Structure formats: C-alpha cells, structure tokens
C-alpha cells in the first residue's frame, strides 16, 4: 500500500473527534449493562445520546496489542512488532539487553511495540488532511505510551501524565489536564484529541470522596471504576459545552477487560468474555442514541473516524464503519470477529503463549497455537463443546487469517 496514492481532501473536515480510552474496563461491571453496582453513572448518562454497542469487543487482551490495532484498523497479527523489554525499573528497552540495562536493573517482561510499522496510524491520516492532533495520556508507571517508545507517533502535541506532580498522576489529574487542553485547541481548525485513562488498571488505590464497597478484588476494582467515572464525567461535560460551538464526534472504549477472581485480577492471559468484551460508544452528529446488538470491535473505530471526517484512507481495514453496525446492514449480519493475545519469553523474546479466537456472537472458537489445542464454547460460557459441536465458519475464518498471517512479525 502506498499512502501517496490516496488523495488529500481540499475541504476541511465537517467535524472534530475526541477518542477516549480507559484501561482495563470490564464492560459488564459498568452501569451500561445494569450491573449489580452503579459504578459509572456519568458514563451512563452521557450514553443516553450515544450509540452504545452491546456486543463491543477488543482485538486483544494486552494494551500494546489492542491499542496498536485500534490506531491502524487492523488485527494485531497483521502488524510488524519490535521486541521491547520491561525492566525492574519499569523502563522499556530494546536489544541488545545487556548494553541498555543500568546498574542493578534486570529484565522482568518482554512485549511487542509497533515501532517500525510502516502502515500509518489514524492521527497521521487526520493530520495529512489538515486536522490538528493532540494526545493526553496516562500509562501509569509503565512506558507503553511514552513518546520516546514510539508506539503512537505523529501527534502535533503529546502529553503524558509522567510530567505532572506525582499526586496528580491519576484520573482526576488527567481530566483536569484534558479539560485545559480542550480549551486551548485551535478555534479555526478541526481537531483530533485522544485521552487515555489508566485508573482501573492495577495497582488498586483508595480514593476519598467516592464509594468504597469492601476489600475483595472485585470491590477494589469497582471502587476504581467509580473514581474514574467521576472524573471522566467532568471531561464529558467539558466536551458537551464545546459541542455548542462546533460539531464533535466522541468515541469511548477500553483496550481490554480484566479477569477478576476471589484472590486477584489480571489480563492478557486468556480470551474470555471478561477480558475482551469492551464498552464501545459513539456519539456523533447525525447518529441517534441507540443500543445496537450487532457485533462491533475497536478495530472499527479508525474506519469510522475517517468516514465521519471525510478523510480518504487505505482500503485494507479489518474494521467497518460503525454506522453500518448500527443499521445492521448486510456487511455485518454474518460477521465474525477475531481477538488474540500473545506473550514473549522474558529472556529470549520468543513467543511463549499464543492464543487466538474467532466468534460470531453465538459461538466462539479459541486456539492455543503453542499447545495446539482448540476450544469451542457458546459465547459467554466456558464449557468446551469441541467434541459435541462443529463451527466450520469459525474454523475457516481463523484459518484464513492465520494463513495470511502465519507468523507474528517480531524484530529487534
């Protein structure tokens, strides 16, 4: 694909765009799905005028895989990945490891980042057509979203919470900064703004002034959701005020969910519903509030934003325009989605876990490519039906994807 072959619009975008991502949100534990606790009342209120996709999914169970996928409209295995190693000081370094470790530092994990991916991300296409782009992100104590790591290149302005005073490096501080930046955006130029909240991700914190439920992992997690929602609501209110002056499309989703047990919580290790079922909302001019039941994915966000902003782009997307999902057009009626997760060995940087799943809303086929095992379940269930039931359409979809992307492209 040659981006130079794609025309550049001569007219401005008809609207600006805000993309909000929140780390580690279990869709069913939010107020959007009438959970046992009203954890996200502000998001629920805002969603009354939004398309709230009831079966929205992530493409992966790790932040690096999912967010890289979202910003390119492609499933993760289609991208080129650079090995990066997280150290005991939470720095991300590249090979050769020994040359980049500091005294007393050791490697604790290995990941992939699309540092050398030549396919252009969403912000590049929007910048190219004349929109201003800004990112306001919090990646906790990690460096996944640090500008120097190179996972999210091309923004005109890039602000990470690491530059804030330590006491403000939370969802409250992020919203305060995002509201400030929103007020500083060019008045005579349409914009693309990405804001990433980290609060629901581990480790758990205690926040004054919001409901506490107890001390179990689920209790602590729900407390984090309430705190995030309180401050996300402030940012959503600021956007609503600005909408009185200019048209804005707003998207909200999560990179992945969380597997919560009686003793702890985690993500990245499996592809169950709690891990990949994501809140996915779109509130845009001309799009009425609704609760579509058709399958949707975070891989749909980039093609939708390009369509709404009348931005010509590439033709290789795995995603579709979410307005087709809302209308339940023929393009999505027999849709099959994919999601995957893979881990790298801490020392060698080679794959040690490699899972992929294909699902149609009724059934879900999951393959462990390391152990060479398969699992077929009803969507939302964990009971393996592989000896009782066949799903040839899911097998074909997975096989086609793996044949076209037979290996994960990893490089140093």
TIRO-204171 format. One record per residue (C-alpha): x, y, z; residue number from 1; chain; residue in one letter. Coordinates in Angstrom, 1 decimal. Each point is the difference from the previous one (the first is absolute). Example, Ala and Ser with C-alpha at 12.3 -4.5 7.8 and 13.67 -1.06 7.14 Angstrom:
2
[[12.3, -4.5, 7.8], 1, A, A]
[[1.4, 3.4, -0.7], 2, A, S]
This chain:
412
[[0.0, 0.0, 0.0], 1, A, X]
[[1.3, 3.4, -0.9], 2, A, X]
[[-1.5, 2.9, 1.9], 3, A, X]
[[1.0, 2.4, -2.7], 4, A, X]
[[-2.7, -1.5, -2.2], 5, A, X]
[[-2.7, 1.1, 2.3], 6, A, X]
[[-1.4, 3.5, -0.8], 7, A, X]
[[0.1, 2.8, 2.5], 8, A, X]
[[-3.3, 1.9, 0.6], 9, A, X]
[[-0.1, 3.6, -1.0], 10, A, X]
[[-2.8, 0.8, 2.4], 11, A, X]
[[0.2, 0.0, 3.8], 12, A, X]
[[-1.4, -2.8, 2.1], 13, A, X]
[[-3.7, 0.5, 0.8], 14, A, X]
[[0.7, -0.8, 3.7], 15, A, X]
[[2.6, -0.5, 2.7], 16, A, X]
[[0.6, -3.3, 1.8], 17, A, X]
[[0.7, -1.0, 3.6], 18, A, X]
[[1.1, -3.6, 0.7], 19, A, X]
[[-0.1, -1.1, 3.7], 20, A, X]
[[1.6, -3.3, 1.0], 21, A, X]
[[-0.1, -1.3, 3.5], 22, A, X]
[[2.3, -2.8, 1.1], 23, A, X]
[[-1.3, -3.3, 1.3], 24, A, X]
[[-3.8, 0.5, 0.0], 25, A, X]
[[-2.2, -3.0, 0.4], 26, A, X]
[[-3.1, 0.9, -2.0], 27, A, X]
[[-2.4, -1.9, 2.1], 28, A, X]
[[1.2, 1.7, 3.2], 29, A, X]
[[-1.0, 3.4, -1.3], 30, A, X]
[[-3.4, 1.7, 0.3], 31, A, X]
[[-0.5, -0.4, -3.7], 32, A, X]
[[-0.9, -3.7, 0.5], 33, A, X]
[[-2.1, 0.4, 3.2], 34, A, X]
[[2.6, -1.7, 2.2], 35, A, X]
[[-0.6, -0.6, 3.7], 36, A, X]
[[1.6, 3.4, 0.8], 37, A, X]
[[-0.5, 3.4, -1.6], 38, A, X]
[[3.8, 0.5, -0.6], 39, A, X]
[[-0.2, 2.3, -3.0], 40, A, X]
[[-3.1, 2.3, 0.3], 41, A, X]
[[1.7, 2.9, -1.9], 42, A, X]
[[0.9, -2.2, -3.0], 43, A, X]
[[-3.5, -1.5, 0.1], 44, A, X]
[[-1.6, 3.5, -0.1], 45, A, X]
[[2.2, 1.0, -2.9], 46, A, X]
[[-0.7, -3.2, -1.9], 47, A, X]
[[-3.7, 0.8, -0.2], 48, A, X]
[[0.8, 2.1, -3.1], 49, A, X]
[[2.6, -2.4, -1.3], 50, A, X]
[[0.0, -3.3, -1.9], 51, A, X]
[[1.0, -2.4, 2.7], 52, A, X]
[[1.1, -3.3, -1.6], 53, A, X]
[[-1.2, -2.8, 2.2], 54, A, X]
[[2.4, -2.5, -1.6], 55, A, X]
[[3.1, 2.1, -0.4], 56, A, X]
[[3.3, -1.8, 0.2], 57, A, X]
[[3.7, 0.6, 0.1], 58, A, X]
[[2.4, -1.6, -2.4], 59, A, X]
[[2.4, -1.1, 2.8], 60, A, X]
[[0.5, -0.4, 3.7], 61, A, X]
[[3.2, 2.1, 0.3], 62, A, X]
[[0.2, 3.8, -0.3], 63, A, X]
[[2.9, 0.0, -2.5], 64, A, X]
[[-1.8, -2.4, -2.3], 65, A, X]
[[-3.5, 1.5, 0.3], 66, A, X]
[[0.9, 3.7, -0.3], 67, A, X]
[[2.4, -0.6, -2.9], 68, A, X]
[[-2.8, -1.9, -1.7], 69, A, X]
[[-2.5, 2.8, 0.7], 70, A, X]
[[2.2, 2.8, -1.4], 71, A, X]
[[0.5, -1.9, -3.3], 72, A, X]
[[-3.4, -1.7, -0.6], 73, A, X]
[[1.7, -3.4, -0.2], 74, A, X]
[[0.2, -3.2, 2.1], 75, A, X]
[[3.3, -0.2, 1.9], 76, A, X]
[[1.6, -2.8, -1.9], 77, A, X]
[[0.0, 2.0, -3.1], 78, A, X]
[[2.4, 2.6, 1.4], 79, A, X]
[[3.8, 0.0, 0.3], 80, A, X]
[[1.1, -0.2, 3.6], 81, A, X]
[[3.3, 1.0, 1.7], 82, A, X]
[[1.0, -1.8, 3.1], 83, A, X]
[[0.3, 2.2, 3.1], 84, A, X]
[[1.0, -1.1, 3.5], 85, A, X]
[[-1.5, 1.4, 3.2], 86, A, X]
[[2.5, 0.3, 2.8], 87, A, X]
[[-0.2, -0.1, 3.7], 88, A, X]
[[-0.1, 3.8, -0.1], 89, A, X]
[[-3.0, -0.1, -2.4], 90, A, X]
[[2.1, 1.3, -2.9], 91, A, X]
[[-0.5, -1.4, -3.5], 92, A, X]
[[3.3, -0.8, -1.7], 93, A, X]
[[1.0, -1.7, -3.3], 94, A, X]
[[2.5, -2.6, -0.9], 95, A, X]
[[2.9, -0.4, 0.7], 96, A, X]
[[-1.3, -0.3, 3.5], 97, A, X]
[[3.4, 0.0, 1.8], 98, A, X]
[[1.0, 3.2, -1.7], 99, A, X]
[[-3.2, 1.8, 1.2], 100, A, X]
[[-0.3, -1.2, 3.6], 101, A, X]
[[1.1, 2.4, 2.7], 102, A, X]
[[1.8, -1.2, 3.1], 103, A, X]
[[-2.2, -2.2, 2.2], 104, A, X]
[[-2.7, -0.1, -2.7], 105, A, X]
[[-1.5, -3.3, -1.3], 106, A, X]
[[-2.5, -1.0, -2.7], 107, A, X]
[[-3.4, -1.0, 1.5], 108, A, X]
[[-2.1, -0.4, -3.2], 109, A, X]
[[0.1, 0.3, -3.8], 110, A, X]
[[-2.6, 1.5, -2.3], 111, A, X]
[[-0.6, 1.1, -3.6], 112, A, X]
[[-0.4, 3.6, -1.2], 113, A, X]
[[-0.6, 1.1, -3.6], 114, A, X]
[[3.0, 2.3, -0.1], 115, A, X]
[[1.0, -0.8, -3.6], 116, A, X]
[[-3.6, -0.5, -1.3], 117, A, X]
[[-0.2, 1.8, -3.4], 118, A, X]
[[-3.8, 0.0, -0.2], 119, A, X]
[[-1.1, 3.5, 1.1], 120, A, X]
[[-2.0, 0.4, 3.2], 121, A, X]
[[-3.3, 1.9, 0.3], 122, A, X]
[[1.6, 3.3, 1.1], 123, A, X]
[[2.3, 0.1, -3.1], 124, A, X]
[[-3.0, -0.2, -2.4], 125, A, X]
[[-1.9, 2.7, 1.9], 126, A, X]
[[3.1, 2.3, 0.2], 127, A, X]
[[0.5, -0.5, -3.7], 128, A, X]
[[-3.4, 1.3, -0.8], 129, A, X]
[[0.6, 3.1, 2.2], 130, A, X]
[[-1.3, -0.9, 3.4], 131, A, X]
[[1.9, 0.9, 3.2], 132, A, X]
[[0.8, -3.0, 2.2], 133, A, X]
[[0.7, -0.2, 3.8], 134, A, X]
[[0.4, -2.9, 2.4], 135, A, X]
[[-0.5, 0.2, 3.8], 136, A, X]
[[0.8, -3.3, 1.4], 137, A, X]
[[0.8, -1.8, 3.3], 138, A, X]
[[1.7, -3.4, -0.1], 139, A, X]
[[0.6, -0.3, 3.7], 140, A, X]
[[3.6, -1.0, 0.9], 141, A, X]
[[0.6, -1.6, -3.3], 142, A, X]
[[1.5, 1.5, -3.1], 143, A, X]
[[-2.3, -1.6, -2.6], 144, A, X]
[[-1.3, 3.4, -1.0], 145, A, X]
[[3.2, 2.0, 0.5], 146, A, X]
[[0.7, 2.1, -3.0], 147, A, X]
[[3.6, -1.3, -0.4], 148, A, X]
[[-1.2, -3.6, -0.2], 149, A, X]
[[-1.7, 0.8, -3.3], 150, A, X]
[[-3.2, -2.0, 0.2], 151, A, X]
[[-2.2, 3.0, -0.8], 152, A, X]
[[1.9, 2.3, -2.3], 153, A, X]
[[-1.2, 3.0, -1.9], 154, A, X]
[[-2.0, 2.1, 2.4], 155, A, X]
[[0.6, 3.8, -0.2], 156, A, X]
[[0.0, 0.1, 3.8], 157, A, X]
[[0.5, -2.9, 2.4], 158, A, X]
[[-0.4, 0.3, 3.7], 159, A, X]
[[0.7, -2.9, 2.5], 160, A, X]
[[-1.0, 0.1, 3.7], 161, A, X]
[[3.6, -0.8, 1.0], 162, A, X]
[[0.6, 3.8, -0.4], 163, A, X]
[[-2.7, 0.8, 2.6], 164, A, X]
[[0.8, 0.2, 3.8], 165, A, X]
[[-0.2, -3.5, 1.5], 166, A, X]
[[-3.2, 0.7, 1.9], 167, A, X]
[[-1.8, 1.0, -3.2], 168, A, X]
[[1.0, -3.1, -2.0], 169, A, X]
[[-3.5, -1.5, 0.2], 170, A, X]
[[-3.4, 0.2, -1.8], 171, A, X]
[[-0.7, 3.3, 1.8], 172, A, X]
[[3.2, 1.6, -1.2], 173, A, X]
[[-0.5, -1.4, -3.5], 174, A, X]
[[-3.4, 1.5, -0.3], 175, A, X]
[[1.2, 3.4, 1.3], 176, A, X]
[[2.7, 0.0, -2.6], 177, A, X]
[[-2.3, -1.2, -2.8], 178, A, X]
[[-2.5, 2.7, 0.8], 179, A, X]
[[2.7, 2.6, -0.1], 180, A, X]
[[1.3, -1.3, -3.3], 181, A, X]
[[-3.5, -0.1, -1.5], 182, A, X]
[[-0.3, 3.8, 0.7], 183, A, X]
[[3.4, 0.6, -1.7], 184, A, X]
[[-0.9, -1.7, -3.3], 185, A, X]
[[0.0, 2.1, -3.2], 186, A, X]
[[-3.3, 1.8, -0.6], 187, A, X]
[[0.5, 0.1, -3.8], 188, A, X]
[[1.1, -3.6, -0.5], 189, A, X]
[[-1.7, -3.3, 0.5], 190, A, X]
[[1.8, -2.3, 2.5], 191, A, X]
[[0.6, -3.6, 1.0], 192, A, X]
[[0.5, -0.5, 3.8], 193, A, X]
[[0.9, -3.3, 1.6], 194, A, X]
[[-0.3, -0.3, 3.8], 195, A, X]
[[1.0, -3.3, 1.8], 196, A, X]
[[-1.0, -0.7, 3.6], 197, A, X]
[[2.0, -2.5, 2.1], 198, A, X]
[[-1.9, -0.2, 3.3], 199, A, X]
[[-1.8, -3.3, -0.2], 200, A, X]
[[3.4, -1.7, -0.7], 201, A, X]
[[1.9, -1.6, 2.9], 202, A, X]
[[1.2, 1.0, 2.5], 203, A, X]
[[-3.1, 0.8, 2.0], 204, A, X]
[[-0.1, 3.4, 1.8], 205, A, X]
[[-2.4, 1.4, 2.6], 206, A, X]
[[-1.7, 3.3, -1.0], 207, A, X]
[[-1.7, 2.4, 2.4], 208, A, X]
[[-3.5, 1.2, -0.8], 209, A, X]
[[-1.2, -3.0, -2.0], 210, A, X]
[[-1.8, -3.2, 1.0], 211, A, X]
[[2.0, -2.9, 1.5], 212, A, X]
[[-1.5, -3.5, -0.2], 213, A, X]
[[2.4, -2.2, 2.0], 214, A, X]
[[3.4, -1.6, -0.3], 215, A, X]
[[-0.5, -2.8, -2.5], 216, A, X]
[[1.7, 0.3, -3.5], 217, A, X]
[[-3.5, 0.7, -1.5], 218, A, X]
[[-0.8, 2.6, 2.7], 219, A, X]
[[3.3, 1.9, -0.5], 220, A, X]
[[-0.4, -0.2, -3.8], 221, A, X]
[[-3.5, 1.5, 0.1], 222, A, X]
[[1.3, 2.8, 2.3], 223, A, X]
[[2.5, 0.9, -2.7], 224, A, X]
[[-2.8, 0.0, -2.6], 225, A, X]
[[-2.0, 2.5, 2.1], 226, A, X]
[[3.0, 2.3, 0.4], 227, A, X]
[[0.8, -0.2, -3.8], 228, A, X]
[[-3.7, 0.7, -0.8], 229, A, X]
[[-0.1, 3.1, 2.3], 230, A, X]
[[2.8, 1.6, -1.9], 231, A, X]
[[-0.8, -1.3, -3.5], 232, A, X]
[[-3.4, 1.7, 0.6], 233, A, X]
[[1.7, 3.3, 0.5], 234, A, X]
[[1.8, -0.4, -3.4], 235, A, X]
[[-3.2, -1.1, -1.7], 236, A, X]
[[-1.8, 3.1, 1.4], 237, A, X]
[[2.8, 2.2, -1.5], 238, A, X]
[[-0.4, -1.6, -3.4], 239, A, X]
[[-3.8, 0.5, 0.1], 240, A, X]
[[0.6, 3.8, 0.6], 241, A, X]
[[2.3, 0.2, -2.9], 242, A, X]
[[-2.5, -1.9, -2.2], 243, A, X]
[[-2.2, 3.1, 0.2], 244, A, X]
[[2.7, 1.8, -2.0], 245, A, X]
[[1.2, -2.6, -2.5], 246, A, X]
[[-1.0, -3.6, -1.1], 247, A, X]
[[1.9, -2.7, 1.8], 248, A, X]
[[-0.1, -3.8, -0.3], 249, A, X]
[[1.0, -1.8, 3.3], 250, A, X]
[[1.0, -3.6, 0.3], 251, A, X]
[[0.5, -1.8, 3.3], 252, A, X]
[[1.4, -3.5, 0.5], 253, A, X]
[[2.5, -2.2, 1.9], 254, A, X]
[[3.2, -1.8, -1.2], 255, A, X]
[[-1.0, -3.2, 1.8], 256, A, X]
[[-1.9, -1.2, 3.1], 257, A, X]
[[1.1, -1.9, 3.1], 258, A, X]
[[-0.3, -3.5, 1.4], 259, A, X]
[[-1.0, 0.4, 3.6], 260, A, X]
[[0.0, -2.8, 2.5], 261, A, X]
[[-0.4, -0.3, 3.8], 262, A, X]
[[3.7, 0.4, 0.4], 263, A, X]
[[1.1, 2.4, -2.6], 264, A, X]
[[-0.3, 1.4, -3.5], 265, A, X]
[[2.0, 0.0, -3.2], 266, A, X]
[[-0.2, 0.4, -3.8], 267, A, X]
[[1.9, -1.2, -3.1], 268, A, X]
[[0.0, -3.7, 0.9], 269, A, X]
[[-3.3, -1.1, -1.6], 270, A, X]
[[-2.8, 1.0, -2.4], 271, A, X]
[[-3.1, -0.5, 2.1], 272, A, X]
[[-2.9, 2.5, -0.1], 273, A, X]
[[1.2, 1.9, 3.1], 274, A, X]
[[3.3, 0.6, -1.8], 275, A, X]
[[-1.1, 1.1, -3.5], 276, A, X]
[[-3.7, 1.3, 0.3], 277, A, X]
[[0.6, 3.7, 0.0], 278, A, X]
[[-2.2, 3.1, 0.5], 279, A, X]
[[-0.3, 1.6, -3.5], 280, A, X]
[[-1.9, 3.2, -0.4], 281, A, X]
[[-0.3, 2.6, -2.8], 282, A, X]
[[-1.8, 3.3, 0.3], 283, A, X]
[[0.2, 2.0, -3.3], 284, A, X]
[[-2.1, 2.5, -2.0], 285, A, X]
[[-2.7, -1.8, -1.8], 286, A, X]
[[0.3, -3.2, 2.0], 287, A, X]
[[-3.0, -0.5, 2.4], 288, A, X]
[[0.3, -1.6, 3.4], 289, A, X]
[[-0.5, -3.8, -0.2], 290, A, X]
[[1.2, -3.3, 1.3], 291, A, X]
[[1.0, -2.1, -3.1], 292, A, X]
[[0.2, -3.7, 0.5], 293, A, X]
[[2.2, -0.8, -3.0], 294, A, X]
[[3.6, -0.9, 0.6], 295, A, X]
[[2.4, 2.9, 0.1], 296, A, X]
[[3.8, 0.3, 0.7], 297, A, X]
[[2.5, 2.6, 0.9], 298, A, X]
[[1.5, -0.7, -3.5], 299, A, X]
[[-3.1, 1.8, -1.4], 300, A, X]
[[1.0, 3.3, 1.6], 301, A, X]
[[2.6, 1.2, -2.5], 302, A, X]
[[-2.1, -0.6, -3.1], 303, A, X]
[[-3.0, 1.7, 1.7], 304, A, X]
[[2.0, 3.1, 0.9], 305, A, X]
[[1.4, 0.2, -3.5], 306, A, X]
[[-3.5, -0.2, -1.5], 307, A, X]
[[-1.5, 2.5, 2.4], 308, A, X]
[[2.8, 2.5, -0.7], 309, A, X]
[[-0.2, -0.6, -3.8], 310, A, X]
[[3.7, -1.1, 0.0], 311, A, X]
[[1.0, -2.3, -2.8], 312, A, X]
[[2.1, -2.9, 1.4], 313, A, X]
[[1.3, -3.5, -0.7], 314, A, X]
[[-2.2, -2.8, -1.2], 315, A, X]
[[1.5, -2.8, 2.0], 316, A, X]
[[-2.0, 0.4, 3.3], 317, A, X]
[[-1.2, -2.9, 2.0], 318, A, X]
[[-2.6, 2.3, 1.5], 319, A, X]
[[-3.2, 1.5, -1.4], 320, A, X]
[[-1.8, 3.3, 0.4], 321, A, X]
[[-1.9, -0.3, 3.3], 322, A, X]
[[-3.0, 1.7, -1.7], 323, A, X]
[[-0.4, -3.3, -1.9], 324, A, X]
[[0.0, -1.8, 3.3], 325, A, X]
[[-2.8, 2.3, 1.3], 326, A, X]
[[-2.0, -0.6, -3.2], 327, A, X]
[[0.8, -3.7, 0.1], 328, A, X]
[[0.7, 0.1, -3.7], 329, A, X]
[[0.8, -3.1, -2.1], 330, A, X]
[[3.7, 0.7, 0.6], 331, A, X]
[[-0.2, -0.9, 3.7], 332, A, X]
[[-2.9, -2.5, 0.2], 333, A, X]
[[2.2, -3.1, -0.1], 334, A, X]
[[3.1, 1.6, 1.4], 335, A, X]
[[2.8, -1.9, 1.7], 336, A, X]
[[2.4, 1.8, 2.3], 337, A, X]
[[3.5, -0.9, 1.1], 338, A, X]
[[1.9, 0.6, 3.2], 339, A, X]
[[3.4, -1.2, 1.1], 340, A, X]
[[2.6, 0.2, 2.7], 341, A, X]
[[3.7, -1.1, 0.1], 342, A, X]
[[2.8, 0.2, 2.4], 343, A, X]
[[3.7, 0.1, -0.6], 344, A, X]
[[2.6, -1.9, 2.1], 345, A, X]
[[1.7, 2.5, 2.3], 346, A, X]
[[3.6, -1.2, -1.0], 347, A, X]
[[-0.3, -1.1, -3.6], 348, A, X]
[[-2.7, 2.3, -1.3], 349, A, X]
[[-1.7, -2.9, -1.7], 350, A, X]
[[-3.6, -1.0, 0.2], 351, A, X]
[[-0.9, -2.0, 3.2], 352, A, X]
[[-3.8, 0.5, -0.2], 353, A, X]
[[-2.0, 0.4, -3.2], 354, A, X]
[[-3.9, 0.0, 0.1], 355, A, X]
[[-2.5, 1.0, -2.7], 356, A, X]
[[-3.8, 0.0, 0.0], 357, A, X]
[[-2.6, 0.3, -2.7], 358, A, X]
[[-3.6, 0.7, 1.0], 359, A, X]
[[-3.4, 0.9, -1.6], 360, A, X]
[[-2.0, 1.0, 3.1], 361, A, X]
[[-1.4, -3.5, 0.5], 362, A, X]
[[3.1, -2.2, 0.1], 363, A, X]
[[3.7, 0.6, 0.6], 364, A, X]
[[2.9, -2.1, -1.3], 365, A, X]
[[3.3, 0.5, 1.9], 366, A, X]
[[3.3, -1.6, -1.0], 367, A, X]
[[3.2, -0.3, 2.0], 368, A, X]
[[2.7, 0.1, -2.6], 369, A, X]
[[2.7, -1.1, 2.4], 370, A, X]
[[-1.8, -3.0, 1.5], 371, A, X]
[[-1.9, -0.7, -3.3], 372, A, X]
[[-3.4, -0.3, 1.8], 373, A, X]
[[-3.4, 1.4, -0.9], 374, A, X]
[[-3.0, 1.0, 2.0], 375, A, X]
[[-3.5, 0.7, -1.3], 376, A, X]
[[-2.5, 1.6, 2.3], 377, A, X]
[[-3.3, 1.8, 0.0], 378, A, X]
[[0.9, 3.7, 0.2], 379, A, X]
[[0.1, 0.9, 3.7], 380, A, X]
[[0.5, -3.5, 1.1], 381, A, X]
[[3.2, -1.9, 0.8], 382, A, X]
[[-1.4, -3.6, -0.6], 383, A, X]
[[2.0, -1.6, -2.8], 384, A, X]
[[-2.3, -1.4, -2.7], 385, A, X]
[[2.8, -1.0, -2.5], 386, A, X]
[[-1.0, -3.7, 0.2], 387, A, X]
[[-3.7, 0.8, -0.3], 388, A, X]
[[-0.3, 2.8, -2.6], 389, A, X]
[[1.7, 1.2, -3.1], 390, A, X]
[[0.3, 3.6, -1.2], 391, A, X]
[[1.5, -0.2, -3.5], 392, A, X]
[[-0.5, 3.7, -0.7], 393, A, X]
[[2.1, 1.0, 3.0], 394, A, X]
[[2.6, -2.5, -0.9], 395, A, X]
[[0.2, 1.4, -3.5], 396, A, X]
[[0.2, 3.6, 1.2], 397, A, X]
[[2.8, -0.9, 2.4], 398, A, X]
[[1.9, -2.1, -2.5], 399, A, X]
[[-0.2, 2.8, -2.7], 400, A, X]
[[1.4, 2.5, 2.5], 401, A, X]
[[2.8, -2.3, 1.1], 402, A, X]
[[0.9, -1.0, -3.5], 403, A, X]
[[0.4, 3.7, -1.0], 404, A, X]
[[1.8, 0.8, 3.3], 405, A, X]
[[1.7, -3.3, 0.8], 406, A, X]
[[2.6, 1.5, 2.2], 407, A, X]
[[0.2, 2.9, 2.4], 408, A, X]
[[2.4, 2.5, -1.5], 409, A, X]
[[2.5, 0.6, 2.8], 410, A, X]
[[3.3, 1.9, -0.4], 411, A, X]
[[2.6, 1.6, 2.2], 412, A, X]
